[in-house]
Amino acid sequence: MTRRPAVAVTGLGVRCAAGATPVALWESLVQGRSATSLHTFDDEGTVVYPACPMTDFDPAGYLAPKEMRRADRSVQMAVCAAVDAVADAGGLQVEPARRAVVTGTGYGGVISQENGIGHPDVLYAPRLMHNAGAYWISARLGITGPSLTVSTACASGTHAVGEAMQMIRAGCADVVVAGGHDSPLTPTTALAFGRAGAMVTECADPTAASRPFDIGRQGFVLAEGAAFLVLERLDLAQARGARIHATLTGYGRTSDAHHLTAPHPDGAGARACMEQALADAGTTAEAVTYVNAHGTGTELNDIAEAQAITALFGPRRVPVTAPKSVTGHGLGLAGALEAVIAALSVREGLAPPTASLTRLDPRCELDVVAGEPRKIPNGPVISNSFAFGGHNACVVFDSPHG
């Protein structure tokens, strides 16, 4: 049996309200500093909800003005984050045909779609395409190998990272730029989630609006941005002396096949997904040092995920963090952003705190890290994404030093 190649994380790039670089993002996380503010979604000022917008985003230097007009805001963010990740990796040190890109997005060019309703221009259709991010990144980085897009709602980014790892293992590519992007801060999107009761619409303190696992939670906070990782065959990364943030060792994906928008109430699909990822990584629940939770701050998702974690780990209360308390929920971006966070946690040996947690919901019997970051030993870290449509995805990271 041919031994499958190990996969290294050699580059990280982000664009989000909590930080436009991995360093800035990490500072926000360890300080428990929420990126949420009151955001006006419409020109009339009638739709004002807590959200995590990138108010200072500027793609100049990454895209020419003509290119900006051709790309939706989410794609612009994707290009910036992907180019930064490649720079962090020291470039793509393989021939173009051995490079690949996998993007994840839940909403595609939704801003362009809403802006163009009733008066579409000649570039309207290309700006809407879910695969536009994969095209722009491939073109910018000279990637002539596989160029794919995954769209599984809030699991899109995690699926993109996991499928990228599988490409390397299967010998389809030596280096893959993988991640997620979404910019869904539109009036229609906000109203839809708000009226469905899934999103926070009122909060006296916007910075405390996103409260995963807290008894006083009111839903998620909508966010935008992009996050990308450079995944590389470990032996190639070591041979060129690359800095290795972490290794990507496991991937699981399952389907609840239960309900369009609600998770299976006992978290069975989520637990199976975590088990699959750990088995793929060649490890067990007993070895896991930390769980990077999906943790949306909606009642159904928090409770189902808590039950899945409790069922998997039993009486051992593994540390759990919900990064969306700081970053908000970027939909198709979320899993990729949290993959970056999980890789940083491995590298730094820390589990960031869950911000704004004041009273743990007693139905969530978890050891949620709160107040201060917590030191974690070397060992596997699992990052979860559980999405509308019952799509579950989990990835496992570990230290390159074991």
Sine and cosine of phi, psi and omega as CSV:
sin_phi,cos_phi,sin_psi,cos_psi,sin_omega,cos_omega
0.00,0.00,0.79,-0.61,-0.01,-1.00
-0.94,0.33,0.75,-0.66,0.01,-1.00
-0.96,0.26,0.77,-0.64,-0.01,-1.00
-0.97,0.22,0.60,-0.80,-0.04,-1.00
-0.94,0.35,0.58,-0.81,0.10,-0.99
-0.97,0.25,0.42,-0.91,-0.12,-0.99
-0.85,-0.52,0.80,-0.60,0.00,-1.00
-0.97,-0.25,0.50,-0.87,0.17,-0.99
-0.98,-0.18,0.94,-0.35,-0.06,-1.00
-0.94,-0.35,-0.18,0.98,-0.01,-1.00
-0.58,-0.81,0.59,-0.81,0.03,-1.00
-0.70,-0.72,0.67,-0.74,0.07,-1.00
-0.54,-0.84,0.67,-0.74,-0.03,-1.00
-0.64,-0.77,0.43,-0.90,0.23,-0.97
-0.62,-0.79,0.94,-0.35,0.06,-1.00
-0.34,-0.94,0.19,-0.98,-0.05,-1.00
-0.89,0.46,-0.48,0.88,-0.02,-1.00
-0.98,0.17,-0.16,0.99,0.03,-1.00
0.24,-0.97,0.69,-0.73,0.02,-1.00
-1.00,-0.05,0.03,1.00,0.10,-1.00
-0.64,-0.77,0.36,-0.93,0.08,-1.00
-0.85,0.52,-0.57,0.82,0.01,-1.00
-0.90,0.43,-0.73,0.68,0.00,-1.00
-0.91,0.41,-0.64,0.77,0.05,-1.00
-0.87,0.49,-0.71,0.70,-0.03,-1.00
-0.89,0.45,-0.63,0.78,0.04,-1.00
-0.88,0.47,-0.68,0.73,0.04,-1.00
-0.88,0.48,-0.65,0.76,-0.04,-1.00
-0.93,0.38,-0.77,0.64,-0.08,-1.00
-0.93,0.36,-0.42,0.91,0.06,-1.00
-1.00,0.04,-0.09,1.00,-0.02,-1.00
0.88,0.47,0.61,0.80,-0.09,-1.00
-0.99,-0.12,0.96,-0.27,-0.04,-1.00
-0.92,0.40,0.61,-0.79,0.03,-1.00
-1.00,-0.08,0.11,0.99,-0.09,-1.00
-0.98,0.20,0.66,-0.75,0.10,-1.00
-0.59,-0.80,0.19,-0.98,0.11,-0.99
-0.96,0.28,0.77,-0.64,-0.08,-1.00
-0.81,-0.59,0.72,-0.69,0.05,-1.00
-1.00,-0.04,0.90,-0.44,-0.11,-0.99
-1.00,0.07,-0.37,0.93,-0.10,-0.99
-0.80,-0.60,0.33,-0.94,-0.04,-1.00
-0.91,0.41,-0.48,0.88,-0.04,-1.00
-0.99,0.16,-0.24,0.97,0.00,-1.00
0.97,0.24,0.42,0.91,-0.01,-1.00
-0.99,-0.11,-0.31,0.95,0.02,-1.00
-0.93,-0.38,0.99,-0.13,-0.05,-1.00
-0.79,-0.61,0.95,-0.31,-0.04,-1.00
-0.77,-0.64,0.34,-0.94,0.19,-0.98
-0.88,0.47,0.68,-0.73,0.00,-1.00
-0.35,-0.94,0.09,-1.00,0.01,-1.00
-0.84,-0.55,0.97,0.26,0.04,-1.00
-0.99,0.13,0.44,-0.90,0.17,-0.99
-1.00,-0.01,1.00,-0.05,-0.12,-0.99
-0.96,0.28,-0.36,0.93,-0.06,-1.00
-0.92,-0.39,0.37,0.93,-0.04,-1.00
-0.93,0.36,0.75,-0.66,0.02,-1.00
-0.60,-0.80,0.94,-0.35,-0.02,-1.00
-0.99,0.12,0.05,1.00,0.03,-1.00
-0.85,0.52,0.68,-0.73,-0.09,-1.00
0.99,-0.13,-0.34,0.94,0.07,-1.00
-0.94,-0.33,-0.57,0.82,-0.02,-1.00
-0.71,-0.70,0.65,-0.76,0.08,-1.00
-0.96,0.28,0.37,-0.93,0.00,-1.00
-0.79,0.61,-0.65,0.76,0.02,-1.00
-0.89,0.45,-0.62,0.78,0.01,-1.00
-0.93,0.36,-0.60,0.80,0.02,-1.00
-0.87,0.49,-0.60,0.80,0.01,-1.00
-0.93,0.36,-0.38,0.93,-0.05,-1.00
-1.00,-0.05,-0.16,0.99,-0.11,-0.99
-0.85,-0.53,0.71,-0.70,0.10,-0.99
-0.88,0.47,0.39,-0.92,-0.01,-1.00
-0.81,0.59,-0.66,0.75,-0.02,-1.00
-0.90,0.43,-0.59,0.81,0.02,-1.00
-0.94,0.33,-0.62,0.79,0.08,-1.00
-0.85,0.52,-0.69,0.72,0.04,-1.00
-0.90,0.45,-0.63,0.77,0.00,-1.00
-0.88,0.47,-0.71,0.70,0.01,-1.00
-0.87,0.50,-0.72,0.70,0.00,-1.00
-0.86,0.51,-0.75,0.67,-0.04,-1.00
-0.92,0.40,-0.64,0.77,-0.01,-1.00
-0.92,0.39,-0.70,0.72,0.02,-1.00
-0.89,0.46,-0.66,0.76,0.05,-1.00
-0.89,0.46,-0.65,0.76,0.01,-1.00
-0.89,0.46,-0.65,0.76,0.01,-1.00
-0.92,0.39,-0.64,0.76,0.07,-1.00
-0.88,0.47,-0.65,0.76,0.03,-1.00
-0.89,0.46,-0.53,0.85,0.00,-1.00
-0.99,0.17,-0.16,0.99,-0.06,-1.00
0.99,0.11,0.40,0.92,0.01,-1.00
1.00,-0.07,0.14,-0.99,0.05,-1.00
-0.99,-0.17,0.98,-0.21,-0.19,-0.98
-1.00,-0.03,0.61,0.79,0.08,-1.00
-0.68,-0.73,0.28,-0.96,-0.01,-1.00
-0.90,0.44,0.46,-0.89,-0.09,-1.00
-0.80,0.60,-0.58,0.82,-0.03,-1.00
-0.95,0.31,-0.30,0.95,0.02,-1.00
-0.99,-0.13,0.13,0.99,0.08,-1.00
-0.98,-0.18,0.46,-0.89,0.04,-1.00
-0.57,-0.82,0.26,-0.96,0.09,-1.00
-0.66,-0.75,0.67,-0.74,0.12,-0.99
-0.74,-0.67,0.87,-0.50,0.03,-1.00
-0.93,-0.36,0.45,-0.89,0.11,-0.99
-0.82,-0.58,0.71,-0.71,0.08,-1.00
-0.49,-0.87,0.63,-0.78,0.02,-1.00
-1.00,-0.04,-0.54,0.84,-0.15,-0.99
-0.87,-0.50,-0.11,0.99,0.03,-1.00
0.85,0.53,-0.61,-0.79,-0.05,-1.00
-1.00,0.05,0.86,0.52,-0.12,-0.99
-0.93,0.36,-0.53,0.85,0.05,-1.00
-0.91,0.42,-0.73,0.69,0.03,-1.00
-0.88,0.47,-0.60,0.80,0.00,-1.00
-0.89,0.45,-0.76,0.65,-0.03,-1.00
-0.92,0.38,-0.63,0.78,-0.01,-1.00
-0.93,0.38,-0.46,0.89,-0.09,-1.00
-0.99,-0.11,-0.03,1.00,-0.02,-1.00
-0.89,0.46,0.81,-0.59,0.02,-1.00
1.00,0.01,-0.35,0.94,0.01,-1.00
-0.53,-0.85,0.87,0.50,-0.01,-1.00
-0.94,0.34,0.65,-0.76,0.09,-1.00
-0.99,-0.12,-0.11,-0.99,-0.10,-0.99
-0.94,0.34,-0.29,0.96,0.00,-1.00
-0.98,-0.21,0.13,0.99,-0.06,-1.00
-0.85,0.53,-0.79,0.61,-0.05,-1.00
-0.88,0.47,-0.74,0.67,0.02,-1.00
-0.88,0.48,-0.52,0.85,0.01,-1.00
-0.95,0.31,-0.38,0.93,-0.01,-1.00
-0.99,0.15,-0.39,0.92,-0.20,-0.98
-0.87,0.50,0.75,-0.67,0.07,-1.00
-0.88,0.47,-0.50,0.86,-0.05,-1.00
-1.00,0.02,0.11,0.99,-0.01,-1.00
-0.88,0.48,-0.61,0.79,0.03,-1.00
-0.88,0.48,-0.69,0.73,0.02,-1.00
-0.89,0.46,-0.65,0.76,0.03,-1.00
-0.88,0.48,-0.80,0.60,-0.10,-1.00
-0.88,0.47,-0.63,0.78,0.01,-1.00
-0.93,0.36,-0.68,0.74,0.04,-1.00
-0.86,0.51,-0.72,0.69,-0.03,-1.00
-0.91,0.42,-0.68,0.73,-0.05,-1.00
-0.93,0.37,-0.59,0.81,-0.12,-0.99
-0.97,-0.23,0.10,1.00,0.04,-1.00
0.91,0.42,0.71,0.71,-0.02,-1.00
-0.99,-0.15,0.93,-0.36,0.02,-1.00
-0.95,-0.31,0.03,1.00,0.13,-0.99
-0.99,0.15,-0.34,-0.94,-0.04,-1.00
-0.83,0.56,0.66,-0.75,0.03,-1.00
-0.68,-0.73,0.97,-0.26,-0.20,-0.98
-0.77,-0.64,0.35,-0.94,0.07,-1.00
-0.75,-0.66,0.69,-0.73,0.05,-1.00
-0.92,-0.38,0.69,-0.72,0.07,-1.00
-0.72,-0.70,1.00,-0.07,0.02,-1.00
-0.78,-0.62,0.78,0.63,0.01,-1.00
0.80,0.60,-0.76,-0.65,-0.12,-0.99
-0.97,0.24,-0.03,1.00,0.09,-1.00
-0.99,-0.15,0.00,1.00,-0.12,-0.99
-0.83,0.55,-0.74,0.67,-0.05,-1.00
-0.90,0.44,-0.64,0.77,0.02,-1.00
-0.93,0.36,-0.67,0.74,0.07,-1.00
-0.87,0.50,-0.64,0.77,0.00,-1.00
-0.88,0.48,-0.70,0.71,0.01,-1.00
-0.91,0.42,-0.70,0.72,0.00,-1.00
-0.91,0.42,-0.69,0.73,0.00,-1.00
-0.92,0.40,-0.55,0.84,0.07,-1.00
-0.89,0.45,-0.68,0.73,0.06,-1.00
-0.86,0.50,-0.66,0.75,0.01,-1.00
-0.90,0.43,-0.55,0.83,0.07,-1.00
-0.86,0.51,-0.71,0.70,0.00,-1.00
-0.92,0.40,-0.69,0.72,0.02,-1.00
-0.87,0.49,-0.60,0.80,-0.05,-1.00
-0.99,0.15,-0.09,1.00,0.01,-1.00
0.99,0.12,0.24,0.97,0.00,-1.00
-0.98,0.20,-0.36,0.93,-0.01,-1.00
-0.38,-0.93,0.37,-0.93,0.07,-1.00
-0.98,-0.20,-0.47,0.88,0.03,-1.00
-0.68,-0.73,0.73,-0.69,0.02,-1.00
-0.76,-0.65,0.75,-0.66,0.15,-0.99
-1.00,-0.04,0.91,-0.42,-0.16,-0.99
-0.75,-0.66,0.64,-0.77,0.04,-1.00
0.09,-1.00,-0.30,-0.96,-0.07,-1.00
-0.62,-0.79,0.36,-0.93,0.03,-1.00
-0.43,-0.90,0.57,-0.82,0.12,-0.99
-0.32,-0.95,0.58,-0.82,0.12,-0.99
-0.69,-0.73,0.98,0.20,-0.13,-0.99
-0.99,-0.12,0.38,0.92,-0.07,-1.00
-0.99,0.14,0.93,0.37,0.01,-1.00
-0.89,-0.45,0.40,-0.92,0.00,-1.00
-0.85,0.53,-0.69,0.73,-0.04,-1.00
-0.91,0.42,-0.70,0.71,0.00,-1.00
-0.88,0.47,-0.72,0.69,-0.02,-1.00
-0.89,0.45,-0.72,0.70,0.00,-1.00
-0.90,0.45,-0.64,0.77,-0.02,-1.00
-0.89,0.45,-0.76,0.65,0.00,-1.00
-0.93,0.36,-0.60,0.80,0.00,-1.00
-0.90,0.43,-0.71,0.71,-0.01,-1.00
-0.95,0.33,-0.39,0.92,0.07,-1.00
-0.98,0.19,-0.14,0.99,0.01,-1.00
0.98,0.18,0.22,0.97,-0.04,-1.00
-1.00,-0.01,-0.36,0.93,-0.16,-0.99
-0.88,-0.47,0.56,-0.83,0.07,-1.00
-0.93,0.37,0.80,-0.61,0.03,-1.00
-0.91,-0.41,-0.35,0.94,0.03,-1.00
-0.64,-0.77,0.69,-0.73,0.03,-1.00
-0.31,-0.95,0.78,-0.62,-0.03,-1.00
-0.88,0.48,-0.60,0.80,0.03,-1.00
-0.86,-0.51,0.98,-0.21,-0.05,-1.00
-0.83,0.56,-0.54,0.84,-0.03,-1.00
-0.93,0.37,-0.26,0.97,0.05,-1.00
-0.96,-0.29,0.29,0.96,-0.08,-1.00
-0.95,0.32,-0.60,0.80,-0.01,-1.00
-1.00,-0.05,0.93,-0.36,-0.13,-0.99
-0.72,-0.70,0.92,0.38,0.01,-1.00
-0.85,0.53,0.66,-0.75,0.07,-1.00
0.93,0.37,0.04,1.00,0.02,-1.00
-1.00,0.03,0.59,-0.81,-0.02,-1.00
-0.89,0.46,-0.41,0.91,-0.03,-1.00
-0.99,-0.12,0.26,0.97,-0.03,-1.00
-0.87,0.50,0.46,-0.89,0.02,-1.00
-0.78,-0.62,0.03,1.00,-0.02,-1.00
0.75,-0.66,-0.11,-0.99,-0.03,-1.00
-1.00,-0.03,0.20,-0.98,0.06,-1.00
-0.92,-0.40,0.81,-0.58,-0.07,-1.00
-0.96,0.30,0.67,-0.74,-0.05,-1.00
-0.69,-0.73,0.21,-0.98,0.06,-1.00
-0.71,-0.70,0.28,-0.96,0.07,-1.00
0.55,-0.83,-0.26,-0.97,0.01,-1.00
-0.46,-0.89,0.50,-0.87,0.05,-1.00
-0.53,-0.85,0.73,-0.68,-0.02,-1.00
-0.68,-0.73,0.54,-0.84,0.07,-1.00
-0.86,-0.52,0.56,-0.83,0.20,-0.98
-0.99,-0.14,0.89,-0.45,0.04,-1.00
-0.97,-0.23,0.67,-0.74,-0.15,-0.99
-0.57,-0.82,0.55,-0.83,0.12,-0.99
-0.82,0.57,0.78,-0.63,-0.10,-1.00
-0.86,0.52,-0.66,0.75,-0.04,-1.00
-0.91,0.42,-0.59,0.81,0.04,-1.00
-0.94,0.35,-0.64,0.76,0.03,-1.00
-0.89,0.45,-0.69,0.73,0.01,-1.00
-0.91,0.41,-0.63,0.78,-0.03,-1.00
-0.90,0.44,-0.53,0.85,-0.01,-1.00
-0.99,-0.10,0.08,1.00,0.05,-1.00
0.95,0.32,0.52,0.86,-0.03,-1.00
-0.94,0.33,0.48,-0.88,0.16,-0.99
-0.97,0.25,0.76,-0.65,-0.04,-1.00
-0.92,-0.39,0.90,-0.43,-0.01,-1.00
-0.94,0.33,-0.68,0.74,-0.05,-1.00
-0.22,-0.98,0.12,-0.99,0.18,-0.98
-0.93,-0.35,0.54,-0.84,0.07,-1.00
-0.98,-0.22,0.90,-0.44,-0.22,-0.98
-0.90,-0.44,-0.32,0.95,-0.09,-1.00
-0.51,-0.86,0.42,-0.91,-0.04,-1.00
-0.49,-0.87,0.74,-0.67,0.07,-1.00
-0.75,-0.66,0.57,-0.82,0.10,-1.00
-0.52,-0.85,0.78,-0.62,0.00,-1.00
-0.67,-0.74,0.13,-0.99,0.06,-1.00
-0.77,-0.63,0.72,-0.70,0.05,-1.00
-0.93,0.37,-0.57,0.82,-0.08,-1.00
0.75,0.66,0.71,0.70,-0.14,-0.99
-0.84,-0.54,-0.77,0.63,-0.12,-0.99
-0.36,-0.93,0.52,-0.86,-0.05,-1.00
-0.89,0.45,-0.63,0.78,-0.09,-1.00
-0.84,-0.54,-0.25,0.97,-0.04,-1.00
-0.97,-0.26,0.63,-0.78,0.06,-1.00
-0.96,0.29,0.31,-0.95,0.13,-0.99
-0.86,0.51,0.79,-0.61,-0.16,-0.99
-0.86,0.51,-0.46,0.89,0.01,-1.00
-0.99,-0.15,0.13,0.99,0.05,-1.00
0.93,0.37,0.40,0.92,-0.08,-1.00
-0.87,0.49,-0.69,0.72,0.00,-1.00
-0.92,0.40,-0.61,0.79,0.03,-1.00
-0.91,0.42,-0.69,0.73,0.02,-1.00
-0.89,0.45,-0.70,0.72,0.00,-1.00
-0.88,0.48,-0.60,0.80,0.00,-1.00
-0.92,0.40,-0.70,0.71,0.05,-1.00
-0.89,0.46,-0.67,0.74,0.03,-1.00
-0.88,0.48,-0.67,0.75,0.00,-1.00
-0.90,0.44,-0.69,0.73,0.00,-1.00
-0.90,0.44,-0.66,0.75,0.00,-1.00
-0.93,0.38,-0.64,0.77,0.05,-1.00
-0.90,0.45,-0.64,0.76,0.03,-1.00
-0.89,0.45,-0.55,0.83,0.03,-1.00
-0.98,0.18,-0.13,0.99,-0.02,-1.00
0.95,0.31,0.54,0.84,-0.01,-1.00
-0.70,-0.71,-0.08,-1.00,-0.06,-1.00
-0.75,-0.66,0.20,-0.98,0.03,-1.00
-0.88,0.48,-0.52,0.85,-0.03,-1.00
-0.90,0.45,-0.42,0.91,-0.05,-1.00
-1.00,0.02,-0.26,0.96,-0.09,-1.00
-0.92,0.40,0.73,-0.69,-0.04,-1.00
-0.99,-0.15,-0.27,0.96,-0.16,-0.99
-0.16,-0.99,0.61,-0.79,0.08,-1.00
-0.90,-0.43,0.86,-0.51,0.12,-0.99
-1.00,0.02,0.98,-0.18,-0.19,-0.98
-0.98,0.19,0.41,-0.91,0.14,-0.99
-0.91,0.41,-0.73,0.68,0.20,-0.98
0.61,0.79,0.96,0.27,-0.06,-1.00
-0.99,0.15,-0.42,0.91,-0.13,-0.99
1.00,0.00,0.20,0.98,0.16,-0.99
-0.98,-0.17,0.57,-0.82,-0.13,-0.99
-0.86,0.51,-0.77,0.64,-0.07,-1.00
-0.88,0.47,-0.70,0.71,-0.04,-1.00
-0.94,0.34,-0.67,0.74,0.00,-1.00
-0.87,0.49,-0.72,0.70,-0.07,-1.00
-0.94,0.35,-0.68,0.73,0.01,-1.00
-0.89,0.45,-0.68,0.73,0.02,-1.00
-0.92,0.40,-0.65,0.76,0.03,-1.00
-0.87,0.49,-0.67,0.75,0.03,-1.00
-0.90,0.43,-0.63,0.78,0.01,-1.00
-0.91,0.42,-0.69,0.73,0.01,-1.00
-0.91,0.42,-0.69,0.72,0.01,-1.00
-0.89,0.46,-0.67,0.74,0.00,-1.00
-0.91,0.42,-0.61,0.79,-0.04,-1.00
-0.96,0.28,-0.70,0.71,-0.12,-0.99
-1.00,-0.07,-0.18,0.98,0.05,-1.00
0.89,0.46,-0.60,-0.80,-0.05,-1.00
-0.93,0.37,-0.29,0.96,0.05,-1.00
-0.96,0.27,0.89,-0.46,-0.08,-1.00
-0.99,-0.11,1.00,-0.04,-0.01,-1.00
-0.95,0.30,0.62,-0.79,0.02,-1.00
-0.87,0.49,0.65,-0.76,-0.04,-1.00
-0.77,-0.64,0.69,-0.72,0.11,-0.99
-0.80,-0.60,0.57,-0.83,0.08,-1.00
-0.90,-0.44,1.00,-0.07,-0.07,-1.00
-0.89,0.47,-0.38,0.93,-0.01,-1.00
-0.90,0.45,-0.24,0.97,0.10,-0.99
-0.91,0.41,-0.38,0.92,0.03,-1.00
-0.97,-0.26,-0.70,0.72,-0.17,-0.99
-1.00,-0.02,-0.27,0.96,-0.21,-0.98
0.96,0.28,-0.08,-1.00,-0.08,-1.00
-0.93,-0.36,0.94,-0.33,-0.03,-1.00
-1.00,-0.03,0.30,0.95,0.04,-1.00
0.83,0.56,-0.91,-0.42,-0.05,-1.00
-0.90,0.44,-0.38,0.93,0.09,-1.00
-0.95,0.32,-0.56,0.83,-0.29,-0.96
-0.79,0.62,-0.76,0.65,-0.07,-1.00
-0.90,0.43,-0.59,0.81,0.03,-1.00
-0.94,0.34,-0.66,0.75,0.04,-1.00
-0.88,0.47,-0.65,0.76,-0.02,-1.00
-0.97,0.25,-0.39,0.92,0.16,-0.99
-0.92,0.39,-0.66,0.75,0.09,-1.00
-0.87,0.49,-0.70,0.72,0.00,-1.00
-0.89,0.46,-0.66,0.75,0.02,-1.00
-0.90,0.44,-0.66,0.75,0.03,-1.00
-0.90,0.44,-0.65,0.76,0.06,-1.00
-0.91,0.42,-0.60,0.80,0.04,-1.00
-0.88,0.47,-0.66,0.75,0.06,-1.00
-0.89,0.46,-0.73,0.68,-0.05,-1.00
-0.89,0.45,-0.67,0.75,-0.08,-1.00
-1.00,0.01,-0.23,0.97,-0.03,-1.00
0.93,0.37,0.55,0.84,-0.05,-1.00
-0.70,-0.72,0.60,-0.80,0.19,-0.98
-0.97,-0.24,0.88,-0.47,-0.01,-1.00
-0.92,0.39,0.40,-0.92,0.03,-1.00
-0.97,0.23,0.40,-0.92,0.15,-0.99
-1.00,0.04,0.89,-0.45,-0.08,-1.00
-0.95,0.32,0.45,-0.90,0.14,-0.99
0.89,0.46,0.30,0.95,0.08,-1.00
-0.99,0.11,0.92,-0.38,-0.01,-1.00
-0.95,-0.32,-0.55,0.83,0.02,-1.00
-0.52,-0.86,0.92,-0.39,-0.03,-1.00
-0.91,0.42,0.74,-0.68,0.09,-1.00
-0.87,0.50,0.84,-0.54,-0.05,-1.00
-0.88,0.48,-0.29,0.96,0.06,-1.00
-0.98,0.18,-0.14,0.99,0.04,-1.00
-0.94,-0.33,1.00,0.06,-0.10,-1.00
-0.99,0.13,0.96,0.29,-0.11,-0.99
-0.81,-0.59,0.38,-0.92,0.15,-0.99
-1.00,-0.07,0.98,0.18,-0.05,-1.00
-0.99,0.15,0.84,-0.55,0.03,-1.00
-0.93,0.37,0.80,-0.60,-0.04,-1.00
-0.57,-0.82,0.42,-0.91,0.05,-1.00
1.00,0.10,-0.91,0.42,-0.04,-1.00
-0.75,-0.66,0.46,-0.89,0.12,-0.99
-0.90,0.43,0.42,-0.91,-0.04,-1.00
-0.85,-0.52,0.71,-0.71,0.05,-1.00
-0.93,0.38,0.66,-0.75,0.07,-1.00
-0.80,-0.60,0.58,-0.82,0.01,-1.00
-0.97,0.24,0.21,-0.98,0.14,-0.99
-0.85,0.53,0.64,-0.77,0.00,-1.00
0.43,-0.90,0.11,-0.99,-0.06,-1.00
-0.91,0.42,0.64,-0.77,0.10,-0.99
-0.85,-0.52,0.73,-0.68,-0.02,-1.00
-0.93,-0.37,0.67,-0.74,0.00,-1.00
-0.87,-0.50,0.79,-0.61,-0.14,-0.99
-0.95,-0.31,0.57,-0.83,0.19,-0.98
-0.62,-0.78,0.81,-0.58,0.00,-1.00
-0.76,-0.65,0.86,-0.51,-0.28,-0.96
-0.87,-0.50,0.26,-0.97,0.24,-0.97
-0.79,0.61,0.55,-0.84,-0.08,-1.00
1.00,0.04,-0.01,1.00,-0.02,-1.00
0.96,0.29,0.32,0.95,-0.01,-1.00
-0.99,0.16,0.85,-0.53,0.01,-1.00
-0.90,-0.44,0.67,-0.74,0.04,-1.00
-0.56,-0.83,0.68,-0.73,0.02,-1.00
-0.66,-0.75,0.61,-0.79,0.10,-0.99
-0.78,-0.62,0.46,-0.89,-0.03,-1.00
-0.86,-0.50,0.77,-0.64,0.07,-1.00
-0.91,-0.42,0.43,-0.90,0.04,-1.00
-0.53,-0.85,0.20,-0.98,0.04,-1.00
-0.96,0.28,0.63,-0.78,0.07,-1.00
-0.92,0.40,-0.25,0.97,-0.03,-1.00
-0.99,-0.14,0.02,1.00,0.02,-1.00
0.98,0.20,0.00,0.00,0.00,0.00
